[in-house]
């Protein structure tokens, strides 16, 4: 079986789209930190389309840790297959990713790319934990990676340290035509990224912080497209569709959305011609996505896992869980989101449920459950805060928090790995209360790193503890029965 490569593109079936521009003569204009599956199925695809309009906008992907992607795509000249898995499936070959670098192995080249005059955009998908923020969403100066980077400014290992190092060099070279775009699920992501970079720069050189503040734009963004993790079966499916072997194809649903604050320091691709929305108010889209899509995802991840389901489709196909999600949305989430000319929350929520019911997407609940200690605040706790302030109910929201607590306890008890920036602390806490879930929940709910000022809110604490008691020590069927008792 031939491998996907520029020399084998002529073997593709004619129905499969492939790069319509000259990859050899098109230069890099974007450096992307964290070229995982979501970036390759989302931003890289918008850029692939925009390259048809001309311009040097190919992407240099920089992995901050692993060389796995580089090893997989290098023999393919960084081409890869995009599988749209939906009611109307589609297959295309993406060529916008021109090279993949690994920070620890290619540090000099990474810096050269980030500081090059033709690089006008640096974008990021590094997940919430990659920003090294504390519970107040400020740069955590005590974070081990930040401490290391402050002590080793020439060899940073965090995204914040790396960005600051590149910006310091660009200041020296008077290259300010650069926009830094966060594409992670963080409210006010550009604002928070800028604040983190400024806080880091202030520790090193106040003049650098001033230059960044006045010269470099960090637009807020909202991104959306369900992108399940790749798996070995996907390789076989892609190979069957293309007739070529691809070591790391990606898949996503047909729906895709990218909203960017119209705030740039220099040029950009013609993304707007291919569906990207440029606006001065990203927050309305961002808030709806975090509170409707992402919150529902987290609810499905923790409650669905406790109920024995494996995927979003499996969980939402259960009538009890679907009824719970609908009630969560209608009673406790949608009342916190105002309708405006750009967005009707009720219609958006209905569309989200339809997307969850896509049988062709195997979006693993275990994947969504990652990094719960970081995801709870923007997805669930901010809505809790709004409802408490307005004297609205929080029972369904607290059930999600309780399900996360019981999920963590069950993972610890079974000695299963937990992917979370606080995994070590969570497991130590669980070990101290191995046979006392209420004691574990009580200590966890007092952790200000996760719950901030809510640790002192008795209604929130008591409601969550009540739901922990409801869900604890239950088998899968009992979990469903207990959830059913909450419905009204």
TAZIGI-V84635 format. One record per run of one state. SS is the DSSP state (H for helix, E for strand, - for the rest). FROM is the first residue (numbers start at 1). TO is the last residue. If there is no record, write none. Layout:
BEGIN
SS_FROM_TO, SS_FROM_TO
END
This chain:
BEGIN
-_1_2, E_3_3, -_4_5, H_6_11, -_12_16, E_17_17, -_18_27, E_28_33, -_34_36, H_37_41, -_42_42, H_43_53, -_54_57, E_58_63, -_64_67, H_68_74, -_75_79, E_80_84, -_85_89, E_90_94, -_95_96, E_97_102, -_103_106, H_107_115, -_116_120, E_121_124, -_125_127, H_128_131, -_132_132, E_133_133, -_134_138, E_139_139, -_140_143, H_144_151, -_152_158, H_159_172, -_173_178, E_179_182, -_183_188, H_189_204, -_205_205, H_206_215, -_216_216, E_217_217, -_218_220, E_221_224, -_225_231, H_232_242, -_243_244, E_245_245, -_246_249, E_250_252, -_253_256, E_257_261, -_262_270, H_271_274, -_275_276, E_277_279, -_280_282, H_283_306, -_307_310, E_311_311, H_312_316, -_317_318, H_319_336, -_337_339, E_340_340, -_341_342, E_343_343, -_344_344, H_345_356, -_357_363, E_364_364, H_365_368, -_369_371, H_372_389, -_390_394, H_395_413, -_414_422, H_423_432, -_433_436, H_437_444, -_445_447, H_448_456, -_457_457, H_458_471, -_472_475, H_476_486, -_487_488
END
